[in-house]
Amino acid sequence: MCLIAFSFDPDSEQKLFVLANRDEFYGRPTQQAGFWQDEPGILAGRDLEAGGTWLGVHKQGRFAAVTNFREPGRNEPRAVSRGMLVTGFLTSDIGTESFLHDLEIDADRYNGFNLILYDGNNLGYYSNRSDEGPIMLEKGVYGLSNHLLDTPWPKVARAKQRLIELVTSSSSPASFWKHERPLKLLEDQTLAEDKDLPNTGVSLELERTLSAMLIKSPNYGTRCTTMVGMWENGSIRFAENTLHPDDLSPATLYFELEPSR
């Protein structure tokens, strides 16, 4: 998962609204969003190589998402898969703050990551490449890619602005789900100008390619866009649009989970 824009309002009927693009190598085997046979409470896509996921919800009202922290040359191949962080939180009953503080103790078992967790009440963020430690998030609109939360990369700034415009122009949170327009907000292939590019240690050509909200290259790019709504009454709405299907269905998948508590 490489681009996430999300709005958190604990006083709204839709407390958390998330738009996210997953960027990955096309050849990495993937299962489309659905309920897992071995963990039937989880609704998520699945990385069939490592067994975890990049973003998912649990019917008990939990949400989690992870992105990699871009740091070329710093990768431990024997590290625990970062996708297991999402799965581990979704299948637990530990609150967001406690889970993140427990994770901080042995976060060096993982390559660089950014993790967003929501337990139905509290939203938190932690990166094992930040000196700040876990952060509990207040009401607001946030953006995340492959650096720290709200790092003003051009695509992060554009994604946040589009989400702000969506939230402020909509008559109600329910209206987000009446059409596919929100799922299209991150489908923008515009490249940033060279002067605005970050310097993350990759080549200039690759930095340009990765600066788009929707990435396309010969073997790597944006494979799906996901939209999630976590509601005050415990219900969940989830939609996924597969952009690079290969042997997956290109249809947009919609799920609505009734409150389970």
C-alpha positions as CSV (number, residue, x, y, z in Angstrom):
1,M,0.0,0.0,0.0
2,C,1.6,3.2,-1.1
3,L,-0.9,6.1,-0.9
4,I,-3.6,6.6,1.8
5,A,-5.8,9.7,2.4
6,F,-8.1,9.5,5.3
7,S,-10.5,11.7,7.3
8,F,-11.2,11.1,11.0
9,D,-14.1,12.7,12.8
10,P,-15.0,11.0,16.1
11,D,-18.2,13.1,16.3
12,S,-19.5,12.2,12.9
13,E,-21.8,9.3,12.0
14,Q,-18.9,8.1,9.7
15,K,-16.0,8.3,12.0
16,L,-13.3,7.2,9.6
17,F,-13.2,7.4,5.8
18,V,-10.3,6.0,3.9
19,L,-9.2,6.2,0.3
20,A,-6.1,4.1,-0.6
21,N,-4.0,2.9,-3.5
22,R,-2.0,-0.3,-3.3
23,D,1.2,-0.2,-5.3
24,E,2.9,-3.5,-5.9
25,F,4.8,-5.6,-8.4
26,Y,2.3,-7.1,-10.9
27,G,3.8,-10.5,-10.5
28,R,3.2,-10.8,-6.8
29,P,0.2,-13.2,-6.3
30,T,-2.8,-11.5,-4.7
31,Q,-6.3,-12.5,-3.6
32,Q,-9.0,-9.9,-4.1
33,A,-10.9,-8.4,-1.2
34,G,-13.2,-10.9,0.5
35,F,-13.8,-12.7,3.8
36,W,-10.9,-15.0,4.7
37,Q,-11.6,-18.7,5.1
38,D,-9.1,-19.1,8.0
39,E,-10.1,-15.8,9.6
40,P,-13.8,-15.2,8.7
41,G,-14.0,-11.9,10.6
42,I,-11.4,-10.3,8.3
43,L,-12.5,-8.5,5.1
44,A,-9.4,-7.7,3.0
45,G,-7.3,-8.5,0.0
46,R,-4.5,-10.9,0.6
47,D,-0.9,-11.1,-0.3
48,L,-0.5,-14.8,-1.2
49,E,3.3,-14.7,-1.0
50,A,3.6,-13.8,2.7
51,G,0.0,-14.4,3.8
52,G,-0.8,-11.0,5.3
53,T,-2.6,-7.9,3.9
54,W,-1.9,-4.2,3.2
55,L,-5.3,-3.0,4.4
56,G,-8.3,-4.6,5.9
57,V,-11.2,-4.4,8.3
58,H,-12.7,-6.8,10.9
59,K,-16.4,-7.2,11.4
60,Q,-15.9,-6.3,15.1
61,G,-15.3,-2.7,13.9
62,R,-11.5,-2.6,13.5
63,F,-9.4,-1.2,10.6
64,A,-5.7,-1.4,9.8
65,A,-3.4,-0.4,7.0
66,V,0.4,-0.5,6.4
67,T,2.7,1.2,3.9
68,N,6.4,0.5,3.4
69,F,8.9,3.2,4.3
70,R,11.1,3.8,1.2
71,E,14.7,3.4,2.0
72,P,16.7,1.8,-0.8
73,G,19.6,-0.4,0.4
74,R,18.1,-1.0,3.8
75,N,16.1,-4.2,3.6
76,E,16.4,-7.3,5.8
77,P,15.1,-10.3,3.7
78,R,14.5,-12.4,6.9
79,A,12.4,-9.7,8.6
80,V,8.8,-10.5,9.6
81,S,6.3,-9.5,6.8
82,R,4.8,-6.1,7.5
83,G,1.5,-7.4,6.3
84,M,1.3,-9.5,9.4
85,L,1.0,-6.2,11.4
86,V,-2.4,-5.6,9.9
87,T,-3.6,-9.2,10.4
88,G,-2.3,-9.2,14.0
89,F,-4.2,-6.1,14.9
90,L,-7.4,-7.1,13.1
91,T,-7.6,-10.5,14.9
92,S,-6.8,-9.1,18.3
93,D,-9.0,-7.4,20.9
94,I,-6.2,-5.0,22.0
95,G,-6.9,-1.3,21.8
96,T,-5.0,0.9,19.3
97,E,-2.8,2.7,21.8
98,S,-1.8,-0.5,23.7
99,F,-1.1,-2.4,20.5
100,L,1.2,0.3,19.1
101,H,3.1,0.7,22.3
102,D,3.6,-3.1,22.5
103,L,4.8,-3.1,18.9
104,E,7.3,-0.3,19.6
105,I,9.2,-2.7,21.8
106,D,10.2,-5.1,19.0
107,A,9.5,-3.0,15.9
108,D,13.1,-3.7,14.7
109,R,11.8,-7.2,13.6
110,Y,10.3,-5.5,10.6
111,N,11.6,-3.5,7.7
112,G,10.6,0.2,7.6
113,F,6.8,0.6,7.9
114,N,4.0,3.1,8.6
115,L,1.0,1.6,10.4
116,I,-2.5,3.1,10.9
117,L,-4.9,1.4,13.4
118,Y,-8.4,2.0,14.4
119,D,-10.2,0.0,17.1
120,G,-13.7,1.5,16.7
121,N,-12.9,4.5,18.9
122,N,-9.3,5.5,18.7
123,L,-7.1,6.1,15.7
124,G,-3.4,5.8,15.9
125,Y,-0.2,5.9,13.8
126,Y,3.3,4.5,14.3
127,S,6.4,4.2,12.1
128,N,9.5,2.3,13.2
129,R,11.4,5.0,11.2
130,S,10.1,7.9,13.4
131,D,11.6,9.2,16.6
132,E,8.2,10.2,17.9
133,G,6.8,6.8,18.8
134,P,3.1,6.0,18.5
135,I,0.8,8.9,17.9
136,M,-2.9,9.0,18.7
137,L,-4.6,11.1,16.0
138,E,-7.2,13.8,16.5
139,K,-10.0,14.9,14.2
140,G,-8.6,15.9,10.8
141,V,-7.6,14.9,7.3
142,Y,-4.3,13.0,6.9
143,G,-2.1,11.7,4.1
144,L,0.5,8.9,4.0
145,S,2.7,7.4,1.4
146,N,6.2,5.8,1.8
147,H,7.6,8.3,4.2
148,L,6.2,9.6,7.6
149,L,2.6,10.7,8.1
150,D,1.7,13.9,6.3
151,T,5.1,14.2,4.7
152,P,4.3,16.8,2.0
153,W,5.1,14.8,-1.1
154,P,3.2,16.2,-4.1
155,K,0.9,13.1,-4.4
156,V,0.2,13.1,-0.7
157,A,-0.7,16.8,-0.8
158,R,-3.0,16.3,-3.8
159,A,-4.7,13.3,-2.3
160,K,-5.4,15.2,0.9
161,Q,-6.8,18.2,-1.0
162,R,-9.1,16.0,-3.0
163,L,-10.4,14.3,0.1
164,I,-10.9,17.6,1.8
165,E,-12.9,18.8,-1.2
166,L,-15.0,15.6,-1.2
167,V,-15.8,15.9,2.5
168,T,-16.6,19.6,2.4
169,S,-18.8,19.4,-0.7
170,S,-20.8,16.4,0.3
171,S,-24.2,16.8,1.9
172,S,-23.6,13.8,4.2
173,P,-21.1,11.0,4.7
174,A,-23.6,8.6,3.2
175,S,-23.5,10.5,-0.1
176,F,-19.8,9.3,-0.6
177,W,-21.2,5.8,-1.3
178,K,-23.9,6.7,-3.8
179,H,-21.6,6.8,-6.8
180,E,-18.1,5.7,-7.8
181,R,-16.5,9.2,-8.0
182,P,-14.6,8.9,-4.6
183,L,-13.0,5.6,-5.9
184,K,-11.7,7.6,-8.9
185,L,-10.1,10.4,-6.8
186,L,-6.7,8.7,-6.6
187,E,-6.7,7.6,-10.2
188,D,-4.4,10.4,-11.4
189,Q,-1.3,9.6,-13.4
190,T,0.1,13.2,-13.3
191,L,3.8,13.3,-12.5
192,A,5.3,15.8,-10.1
193,E,7.7,18.4,-11.5
194,D,11.3,17.6,-10.9
195,K,11.8,20.5,-8.5
196,D,9.0,19.1,-6.3
197,L,10.3,15.5,-6.2
198,P,11.6,14.1,-2.9
199,N,15.0,12.5,-2.8
200,T,14.5,9.0,-1.4
201,G,17.6,7.4,-2.8
202,V,16.2,6.0,-6.0
203,S,17.0,7.2,-9.5
204,L,15.4,10.5,-10.8
205,E,13.5,8.5,-13.5
206,L,12.0,6.2,-10.9
207,E,11.3,9.1,-8.5
208,R,9.3,10.7,-11.3
209,T,7.4,7.4,-11.9
210,L,6.6,7.0,-8.3
211,S,5.4,10.6,-7.9
212,A,2.0,9.9,-9.5
213,M,-1.0,9.0,-7.4
214,L,-1.7,6.2,-9.8
215,I,1.5,4.5,-10.9
216,K,2.0,2.6,-14.1
217,S,5.3,1.0,-15.2
218,P,6.2,-2.2,-17.0
219,N,6.3,-4.4,-14.0
220,Y,5.1,-2.3,-11.0
221,G,2.2,0.0,-10.3
222,T,-1.1,0.7,-8.6
223,R,-3.1,-2.6,-8.5
224,C,-6.2,-1.5,-6.7
225,T,-8.0,1.4,-5.1
226,T,-9.9,0.8,-1.8
227,M,-12.5,2.9,0.0
228,V,-13.5,2.2,3.6
229,G,-16.1,3.8,5.9
230,M,-16.2,3.0,9.6
231,W,-19.5,4.2,11.1
232,E,-20.5,5.3,14.6
233,N,-23.0,2.5,14.9
234,G,-20.4,-0.1,14.2
235,S,-21.3,-0.7,10.6
236,I,-18.6,-0.9,7.9
237,R,-18.6,-0.1,4.2
238,F,-15.9,-1.3,1.9
239,A,-15.3,-1.0,-1.8
240,E,-12.4,-2.1,-4.0
241,N,-11.6,-1.3,-7.6
242,T,-9.0,-3.6,-9.2
243,L,-6.9,-1.7,-11.7
244,H,-4.4,-4.3,-12.7
245,P,-6.4,-7.5,-12.7
246,D,-4.3,-10.1,-14.6
247,D,-6.3,-13.2,-13.4
248,L,-8.4,-11.1,-11.0
249,S,-11.9,-9.7,-11.7
250,P,-11.8,-6.0,-12.9
251,A,-15.2,-5.5,-11.3
252,T,-15.7,-3.1,-8.4
253,L,-16.5,-5.0,-5.3
254,Y,-18.8,-3.6,-2.6
255,F,-19.4,-4.9,0.9
256,E,-21.6,-3.6,3.7
257,L,-21.2,-5.1,7.2
258,E,-23.9,-4.6,9.8
259,P,-23.0,-3.7,13.3
260,S,-21.7,-6.7,15.3
261,R,-21.8,-5.2,18.7
